[in-house]
């Protein structure tokens, strides 16, 4: 019974912060393939914009983030996918330090001064730690998080309730519990340091970030609740990287546009 509970919890935490995305974290990023965009003008503008790094989360694999990466490439963005070291199970600050090296690799390979980040779940915390504690604001233009437990989630806290100890020993899960020392440090002071443009996207149906309001940040960020614009749109935690409406919010944020989700996008 304990084994069954452990598998269930690790699966929930894994999906909850699913994540990731690159095929390698240390290798020099390969040039992304471009597909034909819907608009030549839009493609040209995106091609001249910052490279985009899609940052995954806990226990994710590269293929999970190919759908959103493909959308970005189709819109002309030079897109890279980053998989957290150790599948994101370990210490979030350590993952952020590794991520800092990947950002520098992307900048070197593209010649770009800054990159933009589209981060899912735990990846948003890794990215924020990089920005706030590792000097990453000088290298990033835009930060967009999708279902990130910025202020923690009760899904992580519930592991202790089930009698499995402190997140069954998963360090990242421990750090994503509401009230953790990691989150207290990350959220002390300004949530949005530097000149980075911060956007968060959340959904009422997020089964893994509870309460869903904890996916927003303060201090001038643009916090978008999908159902505030599209009340009938049903999007789960993992769906945030697959859903067409969510993608229209991401695309608008990367272009510094107004929040105008397309509620009918597929």
PASEBA-1860 file (N, C-alpha, C; in nm, 3 decimals):
! residues 266
1> XXXXXXXX> 0.084/-0.121/0.000/0.000/0.000/0.000/0.086/0.125/0.000 ~ 0.193/0.121/0.081/0.283/0.237/0.085/0.349/0.257/-0.050 ~ 0.387/0.145/-0.115/0.449/0.156/-0.248/0.353/0.217/-0.346 ~ 0.224/0.175/-0.338/0.124/0.231/-0.430/0.108/0.380/-0.409 ~ 0.105/0.423/-0.282/0.095/0.566/-0.252/0.216/0.641/-0.305 ~ 0.333/0.580/-0.287/0.455/0.648/-0.333/0.452/0.671/-0.482 ~ 0.413/0.564/-0.556/0.407/0.577/-0.701/0.307/0.683/-0.741 ~ 0.190/0.685/-0.674/0.087/0.784/-0.705/0.139/0.925/-0.684
9> XXXXXXXX> 0.203/0.949/-0.570/0.247/1.083/-0.537/0.357/1.129/-0.631 ~ 0.454/1.038/-0.656/0.563/1.077/-0.746/0.508/1.105/-0.885 ~ 0.406/1.027/-0.926/0.346/1.051/-1.057/0.278/1.186/-1.061 ~ 0.204/1.220/-0.952/0.138/1.350/-0.948/0.240/1.463/-0.949 ~ 0.342/1.449/-0.867/0.442/1.555/-0.862/0.513/1.566/-0.995 ~ 0.536/1.450/-1.055/0.605/1.447/-1.183/0.523/1.519/-1.288 ~ 0.395/1.482/-1.299/0.311/1.549/-1.397/0.295/1.691/-1.358 ~ 0.280/1.711/-1.229/0.256/1.846/-1.181/0.358/1.943/-1.225
17> XXXXXXXX> 0.476/1.903/-1.232/0.576/2.000/-1.267/0.645/1.948/-1.387 ~ 0.574/1.878/-1.464/0.624/1.801/-1.577/0.729/1.869/-1.652 ~ 0.762/1.881/-1.728/0.850/1.975/-1.767/0.936/1.955/-1.878 ~ 1.024/1.993/-1.879/1.145/1.988/-1.942/1.139/1.981/-2.086 ~ 1.248/1.969/-2.134/1.246/1.977/-2.271/1.370/1.958/-2.344 ~ 1.481/1.981/-2.318/1.590/1.966/-2.412/1.640/1.826/-2.415 ~ 1.712/1.792/-2.514/1.769/1.659/-2.522/1.900/1.654/-2.447 ~ 1.964/1.769/-2.423/2.087/1.772/-2.344/2.098/1.907/-2.280
25> XXXXXXXX> 2.154/1.909/-2.159/2.166/2.036/-2.090/2.304/2.095/-2.104 ~ 2.403/2.013/-2.134/2.539/2.063/-2.137/2.590/2.084/-2.278 ~ 2.535/2.012/-2.374/2.585/2.024/-2.511/2.545/2.157/-2.572 ~ 2.625/2.201/-2.668/2.593/2.325/-2.738/2.462/2.308/-2.812 ~ 2.367/2.398/-2.796/2.236/2.383/-2.860/2.248/2.377/-3.011 ~ 2.173/2.286/-3.071/2.170/2.277/-3.216/2.079/2.384/-3.272 ~ 2.107/2.429/-3.393/2.022/2.530/-3.455/1.885/2.471/-3.478 ~ 1.778/2.538/-3.434/1.643/2.484/-3.448/1.595/2.487/-3.591
33> XXXXXXXX> 1.513/2.389/-3.625/1.457/2.386/-3.759/1.342/2.485/-3.768 ~ 1.329/2.552/-3.880/1.221/2.648/-3.898/1.117/2.588/-3.992 ~ 0.991/2.616/-3.968/0.884/2.574/-4.056/0.820/2.697/-4.119 ~ 0.739/2.674/-4.220/0.680/2.786/-4.292/0.576/2.854/-4.205 ~ 0.587/2.984/-4.179/0.494/3.055/-4.092/0.366/3.093/-4.165 ~ 0.266/3.129/-4.087/0.140/3.172/-4.146/0.155/3.307/-4.214 ~ 0.245/3.390/-4.166/0.264/3.523/-4.221/0.412/3.549/-4.240 ~ 0.450/3.588/-4.362/0.590/3.616/-4.389/0.640/3.731/-4.305
41> XXXXXXXX> 0.557/3.834/-4.290/0.596/3.950/-4.208/0.615/3.909/-4.063 ~ 0.524/3.828/-4.013/0.535/3.783/-3.875/0.658/3.696/-3.857 ~ 0.686/3.613/-3.956/0.805/3.527/-3.949/0.931/3.611/-3.944 ~ 0.937/3.713/-4.028/1.056/3.799/-4.031/1.076/3.870/-3.898 ~ 0.966/3.916/-3.839/0.976/3.985/-3.710/1.023/3.889/-3.602 ~ 0.968/3.768/-3.602/1.006/3.670/-3.500/1.151/3.627/-3.518 ~ 1.194/3.612/-3.642/1.331/3.569/-3.669/1.431/3.671/-3.618 ~ 1.390/3.798/-3.614/1.479/3.904/-3.566/1.469/3.921/-3.415
49> XXXXXXXX> 1.373/3.852/-3.353/1.351/3.866/-3.209/1.448/3.777/-3.131 ~ 1.438/3.784/-3.000/1.523/3.701/-2.915/1.498/3.552/-2.942 ~ 1.601/3.470/-2.929/1.577/3.326/-2.927/1.488/3.293/-2.807 ~ 1.412/3.186/-2.820/1.321/3.145/-2.712/1.367/3.010/-2.656 ~ 1.379/3.005/-2.524/1.410/2.878/-2.458/1.284/2.830/-2.386 ~ 1.237/2.713/-2.424/1.125/2.649/-2.355/1.185/2.568/-2.240 ~ 1.146/2.603/-2.118/1.205/2.540/-1.999/1.104/2.445/-1.937 ~ 1.141/2.320/-1.925/1.051/2.221/-1.870/1.060/2.213/-1.719
57> XXXXXXXX> 0.993/2.114/-1.663/0.989/2.100/-1.518/1.023/1.959/-1.472 ~ 0.958/1.914/-1.370/0.993/1.789/-1.305/0.957/1.667/-1.388 ~ 1.055/1.581/-1.409/1.036/1.452/-1.474/0.984/1.462/-1.617 ~ 1.014/1.572/-1.685/0.969/1.588/-1.821/1.068/1.530/-1.921 ~ 1.021/1.506/-2.040/1.106/1.460/-2.149/1.091/1.557/-2.265 ~ 1.189/1.559/-2.351/1.192/1.657/-2.459/1.065/1.656/-2.543 ~ 1.017/1.536/-2.574/0.903/1.525/-2.665/0.778/1.594/-2.609 ~ 0.768/1.606/-2.477/0.650/1.670/-2.417/0.639/1.817/-2.455
65> XXXXXXXX> 0.751/1.878/-2.491/0.751/2.021/-2.521/0.769/2.051/-2.669 ~ 0.775/1.947/-2.750/0.785/1.970/-2.894/0.663/2.040/-2.951 ~ 0.540/2.013/-2.902/0.424/2.084/-2.961/0.434/2.236/-2.949 ~ 0.469/2.288/-2.831/0.477/2.433/-2.818/0.601/2.485/-2.890 ~ 0.709/2.407/-2.890/0.829/2.449/-2.964/0.800/2.457/-3.113 ~ 0.722/2.361/-3.164/0.686/2.362/-3.306/0.602/2.485/-3.341 ~ 0.511/2.525/-3.252/0.431/2.645/-3.277/0.522/2.768/-3.285 ~ 0.617/2.775/-3.191/0.708/2.890/-3.191/0.793/2.893/-3.318
73> XXXXXXXX> 0.843/2.778/-3.358/0.925/2.772/-3.480/0.842/2.809/-3.602 ~ 0.717/2.763/-3.605/0.629/2.796/-3.717/0.604/2.946/-3.725 ~ 0.610/3.014/-3.610/0.594/3.159/-3.607/0.728/3.232/-3.629 ~ 0.833/3.154/-3.654/0.961/3.215/-3.691/1.062/3.228/-3.580 ~ 1.029/3.184/-3.459/1.123/3.200/-3.347/1.231/3.093/-3.350 ~ 1.352/3.135/-3.320/1.461/3.040/-3.298/1.436/2.980/-3.160 ~ 1.404/2.853/-3.157/1.352/2.791/-3.035/1.438/2.675/-2.988 ~ 1.462/2.671/-2.858/1.540/2.566/-2.795/1.460/2.509/-2.679
81> XXXXXXXX> 1.482/2.383/-2.648/1.413/2.319/-2.537/1.517/2.278/-2.434 ~ 1.487/2.308/-2.307/1.579/2.275/-2.199/1.518/2.174/-2.104 ~ 1.588/2.065/-2.084/1.545/1.964/-1.987/1.626/1.983/-1.859 ~ 1.558/1.988/-1.749/1.626/2.009/-1.622/1.719/1.892/-1.590 ~ 1.835/1.919/-1.531/1.927/1.811/-1.495/1.863/1.718/-1.394 ~ 1.887/1.587/-1.412/1.827/1.490/-1.321/1.676/1.489/-1.327 ~ 1.621/1.532/-1.441/1.476/1.540/-1.460/1.409/1.632/-1.359 ~ 1.486/1.723/-1.300/1.428/1.823/-1.211/1.393/1.771/-1.074
89> XXXXXXXX> 1.440/1.652/-1.037/1.405/1.596/-0.907/1.485/1.660/-0.793 ~ 1.601/1.717/-0.827/1.690/1.767/-0.725/1.667/1.913/-0.689 ~ 1.768/1.971/-0.629/1.765/2.107/-0.578/1.739/2.210/-0.689 ~ 1.640/2.295/-0.671/1.603/2.392/-0.774/1.715/2.494/-0.797 ~ 1.779/2.551/-0.694/1.891/2.641/-0.721/2.003/2.575/-0.800 ~ 2.030/2.446/-0.776/2.132/2.376/-0.853/2.089/2.365/-0.999 ~ 1.961/2.337/-1.022/1.911/2.332/-1.159/1.923/2.468/-1.226 ~ 1.900/2.575/-1.148/1.911/2.711/-1.202/2.054/2.743/-1.243
97> XXXXXXXX> 2.150/2.696/-1.165/2.290/2.721/-1.200/2.327/2.649/-1.330 ~ 2.276/2.528/-1.347/2.299/2.457/-1.473/2.229/2.529/-1.588 ~ 2.110/2.578/-1.562/2.035/2.651/-1.665/2.109/2.776/-1.710 ~ 2.174/2.843/-1.617/2.250/2.964/-1.652/2.354/2.932/-1.760 ~ 2.417/2.816/-1.749/2.514/2.776/-1.850/2.449/2.752/-1.985 ~ 2.329/2.694/-1.984/2.258/2.669/-2.110/2.221/2.800/-2.178 ~ 2.177/2.897/-2.099/2.143/3.028/-2.157/2.264/3.087/-2.227 ~ 2.381/3.077/-2.165/2.502/3.130/-2.227/2.536/3.055/-2.355
105> XXXXXXXX> 2.510/2.926/-2.359/2.534/2.849/-2.481/2.443/2.897/-2.594 ~ 2.316/2.921/-2.561/2.222/2.969/-2.663/2.264/3.107/-2.713 ~ 2.301/3.193/-2.622/2.346/3.327/-2.663/2.469/3.317/-2.753 ~ 2.561/3.231/-2.719/2.683/3.218/-2.798/2.654/3.159/-2.936 ~ 2.565/3.061/-2.941/2.538/2.994/-3.068/2.454/3.079/-3.162 ~ 2.376/3.173/-3.108/2.288/3.257/-3.191/2.342/3.398/-3.210 ~ 2.436/3.438/-3.124/2.485/3.575/-3.128/2.390/3.674/-3.066 ~ 2.288/3.625/-2.996/2.188/3.713/-2.936/2.236/3.768/-2.802
113> XXXXXXXX> 2.204/3.894/-2.776/2.240/3.953/-2.648/2.150/3.902/-2.537 ~ 2.022/3.881/-2.570/1.926/3.833/-2.471/1.839/3.724/-2.530 ~ 1.779/3.645/-2.442/1.686/3.540/-2.483/1.553/3.563/-2.413 ~ 1.450/3.497/-2.460/1.321/3.498/-2.392/1.294/3.358/-2.337 ~ 1.224/3.350/-2.226/1.198/3.222/-2.159/1.048/3.192/-2.157 ~ 1.012/3.072/-2.196/0.876/3.022/-2.182/0.888/2.898/-2.095 ~ 0.845/2.908/-1.970/0.875/2.804/-1.872/0.749/2.740/-1.817 ~ 0.748/2.609/-1.814/0.632/2.536/-1.764/0.657/2.481/-1.625
121> XXXXXXXX> 0.562/2.500/-1.536/0.562/2.439/-1.404/0.692/2.468/-1.329 ~ 0.763/2.364/-1.280/0.886/2.387/-1.204/0.987/2.469/-1.281 ~ 0.983/2.458/-1.413/1.076/2.536/-1.495/1.065/2.685/-1.472 ~ 0.945/2.731/-1.436/0.927/2.872/-1.405/0.999/2.913/-1.279 ~ 1.009/2.822/-1.181/1.082/2.852/-1.058/1.232/2.850/-1.083 ~ 1.278/2.754/-1.162/1.420/2.749/-1.199/1.458/2.879/-1.269 ~ 1.373/2.923/-1.361/1.401/3.045/-1.438/1.398/3.169/-1.349 ~ 1.302/3.175/-1.259/1.294/3.291/-1.169/1.414/3.297/-1.074
129> XXXXXXXX> 1.459/3.182/-1.027/1.577/3.181/-0.940/1.699/3.230/-1.018 ~ 1.710/3.186/-1.141/1.819/3.233/-1.229/1.814/3.384/-1.245 ~ 1.695/3.437/-1.267/1.680/3.581/-1.286/1.710/3.658/-1.158 ~ 1.657/3.609/-1.046/1.661/3.686/-0.923/1.789/3.667/-0.843 ~ 1.844/3.547/-0.845/1.958/3.518/-0.758/2.090/3.496/-0.833 ~ 2.084/3.477/-0.965/2.206/3.446/-1.039/2.239/3.549/-1.145 ~ 2.178/3.665/-1.136/2.211/3.772/-1.231/2.159/3.753/-1.371 ~ 2.057/3.671/-1.388/2.008/3.641/-1.522/1.931/3.752/-1.590
137> XXXXXXXX> 1.893/3.856/-1.517/1.813/3.963/-1.578/1.888/4.033/-1.691 ~ 2.020/4.031/-1.689/2.097/4.096/-1.795/2.091/4.018/-1.926 ~ 2.051/3.891/-1.918/2.052/3.804/-2.037/1.913/3.767/-2.087 ~ 1.809/3.819/-2.021/1.672/3.780/-2.055/1.586/3.902/-2.083 ~ 1.508/3.894/-2.189/1.417/4.003/-2.222/1.276/3.981/-2.170 ~ 1.227/3.858/-2.184/1.089/3.827/-2.145/1.084/3.692/-2.073 ~ 0.999/3.686/-1.974/0.977/3.564/-1.896/0.828/3.534/-1.901 ~ 0.793/3.416/-1.947/0.654/3.373/-1.951/0.644/3.239/-1.880
145> XXXXXXXX> 0.565/3.231/-1.775/0.548/3.104/-1.704/0.410/3.046/-1.731 ~ 0.404/2.914/-1.737/0.280/2.841/-1.761/0.257/2.746/-1.644 ~ 0.160/2.777/-1.561/0.126/2.689/-1.450/0.239/2.665/-1.353 ~ 0.314/2.767/-1.322/0.425/2.754/-1.227/0.376/2.781/-1.085 ~ 0.406/2.694/-0.989/0.365/2.718/-0.850/0.454/2.823/-0.783 ~ 0.437/2.948/-0.827/0.525/3.056/-0.782/0.525/3.070/-0.629 ~ 0.412/3.045/-0.568/0.400/3.053/-0.423/0.367/2.917/-0.361 ~ 0.401/2.811/-0.433/0.382/2.677/-0.381/0.249/2.614/-0.418
153> XXXXXXXX> 0.237/2.486/-0.389/0.114/2.414/-0.422/0.082/2.313/-0.312 ~ -0.046/2.300/-0.282/-0.089/2.202/-0.184/-0.070/2.059/-0.233 ~ -0.054/2.041/-0.363/-0.028/1.907/-0.415/0.103/1.854/-0.359 ~ 0.200/1.943/-0.342/0.326/1.901/-0.281/0.307/1.878/-0.131 ~ 0.233/1.965/-0.065/0.210/1.950/0.079/0.136/1.822/0.114 ~ 0.052/1.773/0.022/-0.033/1.659/0.054/0.046/1.530/0.070 ~ 0.169/1.527/0.020/0.250/1.406/0.034/0.270/1.373/0.181 ~ 0.298/1.473/0.260/0.315/1.450/0.404/0.184/1.401/0.466
161> XXXXXXXX> 0.074/1.456/0.416/-0.058/1.415/0.466/-0.082/1.266/0.442 ~ -0.030/1.216/0.330/-0.049/1.076/0.296/0.045/0.984/0.374 ~ 0.129/1.043/0.457/0.216/0.963/0.540/0.343/0.918/0.471 ~ 0.384/0.991/0.366/0.503/0.952/0.291/0.624/1.037/0.327 ~ 0.615/1.107/0.437/0.729/1.189/0.477/0.734/1.319/0.399 ~ 0.852/1.374/0.387/0.869/1.502/0.320/0.883/1.481/0.169 ~ 0.770/1.476/0.101/0.766/1.462/-0.045/0.837/1.336/-0.094 ~ 0.830/1.230/-0.015/0.890/1.103/-0.055/1.038/1.120/-0.091
169> XXXXXXXX> 1.101/1.221/-0.031/1.243/1.242/-0.053/1.279/1.319/-0.178 ~ 1.180/1.365/-0.255/1.206/1.442/-0.377/1.232/1.587/-0.336 ~ 1.355/1.633/-0.354/1.395/1.765/-0.306/1.312/1.876/-0.370 ~ 1.295/1.870/-0.502/1.219/1.975/-0.571/1.076/1.982/-0.519 ~ 1.017/1.869/-0.489/0.882/1.867/-0.433/0.880/1.936/-0.297 ~ 0.979/1.907/-0.214/0.989/1.973/-0.084/0.996/2.124/-0.101 ~ 1.072/2.168/-0.201/1.090/2.312/-0.221/0.967/2.379/-0.279 ~ 0.877/2.301/-0.338/0.755/2.358/-0.395/0.637/2.351/-0.301
177> XXXXXXXX> 0.658/2.305/-0.179/0.550/2.307/-0.082/0.525/2.450/-0.035 ~ 0.402/2.481/-0.008/0.366/2.615/0.040/0.437/2.639/0.174 ~ 0.507/2.751/0.183/0.578/2.785/0.306/0.719/2.731/0.315 ~ 0.771/2.671/0.207/0.907/2.617/0.212/1.010/2.729/0.225 ~ 1.127/2.696/0.277/1.234/2.794/0.290/1.278/2.844/0.153 ~ 1.277/2.755/0.053/1.315/2.796/-0.083/1.221/2.905/-0.135 ~ 1.091/2.884/-0.124/0.995/2.982/-0.174/0.996/3.110/-0.092 ~ 1.022/3.099/0.037/1.031/3.220/0.120/1.145/3.307/0.072
185> XXXXXXXX> 1.256/3.245/0.037/1.371/3.320/-0.015/1.343/3.376/-0.154 ~ 1.288/3.293/-0.242/1.263/3.337/-0.380/1.164/3.452/-0.384 ~ 1.064/3.450/-0.297/0.958/3.550/-0.301/0.980/3.666/-0.205 ~ 1.096/3.672/-0.143/1.129/3.786/-0.058/1.168/3.904/-0.146 ~ 1.109/4.020/-0.120/1.142/4.137/-0.200/1.069/4.138/-0.333 ~ 1.132/4.193/-0.434/1.070/4.214/-0.565/1.052/4.082/-0.639 ~ 0.929/4.054/-0.682/0.902/3.934/-0.761/0.953/3.946/-0.904 ~ 0.971/4.069/-0.951/1.000/4.091/-1.094/1.122/4.181/-1.111
193> XXXXXXXX> 1.240/4.134/-1.072/1.359/4.220/-1.078/1.404/4.248/-1.222 ~ 1.480/4.356/-1.235/1.538/4.391/-1.364/1.438/4.451/-1.461 ~ 1.480/4.458/-1.586/1.395/4.516/-1.691/1.322/4.408/-1.770 ~ 1.324/4.287/-1.721/1.255/4.175/-1.786/1.104/4.200/-1.784 ~ 1.036/4.165/-1.892/0.889/4.172/-1.895/0.834/4.037/-1.849 ~ 0.761/4.037/-1.738/0.713/3.914/-1.676/0.565/3.890/-1.708 ~ 0.535/3.769/-1.751/0.396/3.728/-1.775/0.375/3.590/-1.714 ~ 0.266/3.573/-1.643/0.230/3.439/-1.594/0.096/3.399/-1.653
201> XXXXXXXX> 0.082/3.272/-1.682/-0.043/3.218/-1.737/-0.088/3.105/-1.647 ~ -0.217/3.109/-1.609/-0.270/3.004/-1.523/-0.410/2.967/-1.568 ~ -0.458/2.855/-1.517/-0.591/2.805/-1.552/-0.663/2.754/-1.429 ~ -0.793/2.775/-1.425/-0.873/2.730/-1.311/-0.875/2.578/-1.298 ~ -0.852/2.508/-1.409/-0.857/2.362/-1.406/-0.721/2.298/-1.377 ~ -0.625/2.379/-1.335/-0.494/2.323/-1.303/-0.507/2.231/-1.182 ~ -0.493/2.102/-1.206/-0.512/2.004/-1.100/-0.388/1.986/-1.013 ~ -0.278/2.048/-1.052/-0.153/2.027/-0.980/-0.098/2.151/-0.913
209> XXXXXXXX> -0.148/2.267/-0.947/-0.110/2.390/-0.877/-0.235/2.441/-0.806 ~ -0.241/2.419/-0.677/-0.355/2.458/-0.596/-0.307/2.534/-0.474 ~ -0.364/2.650/-0.442/-0.466/2.718/-0.521/-0.405/2.774/-0.650 ~ -0.488/2.787/-0.752/-0.436/2.830/-0.882/-0.383/2.973/-0.878 ~ -0.430/3.054/-0.781/-0.378/3.190/-0.769/-0.230/3.193/-0.735 ~ -0.176/3.084/-0.685/-0.034/3.078/-0.652/0.055/3.071/-0.775 ~ -0.005/3.065/-0.893/0.073/3.065/-1.016/0.099/3.207/-1.066 ~ 0.054/3.308/-0.993/0.077/3.448/-1.031/0.187/3.507/-0.944
217> XXXXXXXX> 0.246/3.617/-0.992/0.346/3.689/-0.914/0.307/3.836/-0.903 ~ 0.374/3.906/-0.814/0.341/4.046/-0.786/0.439/4.141/-0.855 ~ 0.427/4.269/-0.820/0.524/4.371/-0.859/0.531/4.399/-1.008 ~ 0.415/4.410/-1.070/0.412/4.458/-1.207/0.405/4.353/-1.315 ~ 0.397/4.227/-1.279/0.385/4.123/-1.381/0.246/4.128/-1.445 ~ 0.237/4.079/-1.566/0.108/4.059/-1.631/0.063/3.918/-1.599 ~ -0.039/3.905/-1.514/-0.088/3.774/-1.471/-0.218/3.743/-1.544 ~ -0.215/3.637/-1.624/-0.329/3.606/-1.710/-0.397/3.477/-1.664
225> XXXXXXXX> -0.523/3.488/-1.629/-0.608/3.372/-1.601/-0.687/3.344/-1.728 ~ -0.666/3.229/-1.787/-0.729/3.199/-1.916/-0.881/3.216/-1.910 ~ -0.943/3.167/-1.802/-1.090/3.170/-1.795/-1.146/3.311/-1.770 ~ -1.061/3.406/-1.736/-1.109/3.544/-1.724/-1.144/3.600/-1.862 ~ -1.086/3.543/-1.966/-1.112/3.586/-2.103/-1.196/3.482/-2.178 ~ -1.176/3.357/-2.144/-1.243/3.247/-2.214/-1.307/3.155/-2.109 ~ -1.422/3.193/-2.054/-1.482/3.120/-1.942/-1.508/2.973/-1.969 ~ -1.532/2.938/-2.093/-1.566/2.799/-2.125/-1.445/2.715/-2.163
233> XXXXXXXX> -1.329/2.776/-2.164/-1.209/2.702/-2.203/-1.162/2.613/-2.089 ~ -1.145/2.486/-2.116/-1.098/2.390/-2.017/-0.953/2.354/-2.049 ~ -0.864/2.389/-1.958/-0.720/2.364/-1.979/-0.662/2.311/-1.849 ~ -0.602/2.194/-1.854/-0.537/2.138/-1.736/-0.392/2.181/-1.726 ~ -0.323/2.128/-1.627/-0.184/2.166/-1.603/-0.095/2.134/-1.723 ~ -0.099/2.012/-1.769/-0.017/1.974/-1.883/-0.069/2.036/-2.012 ~ -0.199/2.063/-2.014/-0.259/2.123/-2.132/-0.206/2.263/-2.162 ~ -0.146/2.328/-2.065/-0.094/2.463/-2.088/0.013/2.467/-2.195
241> XXXXXXXX> 0.083/2.356/-2.218/0.185/2.355/-2.323/0.131/2.299/-2.454 ~ 0.004/2.262/-2.455/-0.058/2.206/-2.575/-0.172/2.292/-2.628 ~ -0.234/2.367/-2.541/-0.357/2.439/-2.574/-0.334/2.558/-2.666 ~ -0.420/2.573/-2.767/-0.405/2.683/-2.862/-0.430/2.819/-2.802 ~ -0.529/2.829/-2.713/-0.556/2.957/-2.648/-0.439/3.000/-2.563 ~ -0.384/2.907/-2.485/-0.267/2.939/-2.404/-0.152/2.987/-2.491 ~ -0.137/2.924/-2.607/-0.027/2.964/-2.695/-0.047/3.107/-2.747 ~ -0.171/3.147/-2.774/-0.191/3.284/-2.823/-0.150/3.386/-2.717
249> XXXXXXXX> -0.162/3.350/-2.589/-0.116/3.438/-2.482/0.036/3.445/-2.482 ~ 0.100/3.330/-2.498/0.246/3.325/-2.504/0.296/3.409/-2.621 ~ 0.236/3.390/-2.736/0.280/3.462/-2.856/0.265/3.613/-2.838 ~ 0.155/3.654/-2.777/0.136/3.797/-2.753/0.238/3.852/-2.656 ~ 0.270/3.774/-2.552/0.368/3.820/-2.453/0.506/3.835/-2.516 ~ 0.543/3.744/-2.604/0.675/3.751/-2.668/0.684/3.869/-2.764 ~ 0.569/3.916/-2.811/0.567/4.030/-2.903/0.534/4.161/-2.831 ~ 0.528/4.157/-2.696/0.493/4.274/-2.617/0.355/4.328/-2.654
257> XXXXXXXX> 0.267/4.239/-2.694/0.134/4.282/-2.733/0.037/4.281/-2.618 ~ -0.085/4.330/-2.639/-0.188/4.328/-2.534/-0.237/4.186/-2.510 ~ -0.300/4.164/-2.397/-0.354/4.031/-2.366/-0.484/4.014/-2.443 ~ -0.479/3.935/-2.549/-0.596/3.910/-2.631/-0.601/3.762/-2.669 ~ -0.634/3.676/-2.574/-0.639/3.533/-2.606/-0.741/3.502/-2.712 ~ -0.708/3.409/-2.800/-0.802/3.359/-2.898/-0.872/3.239/-2.836 ~ -0.996/3.257/-2.796/-1.068/3.153/-2.723/-1.103/3.033/-2.811 ~ -1.091/3.047/-2.941/-1.127/2.939/-3.033/-1.003/2.872/-3.095
265> XX> -0.886/2.914/-3.053/-0.763/2.859/-3.111/-0.751/2.710/-3.077 ~ -0.695/2.635/-3.167/-0.676/2.491/-3.145/-0.529/2.458/-3.133
END
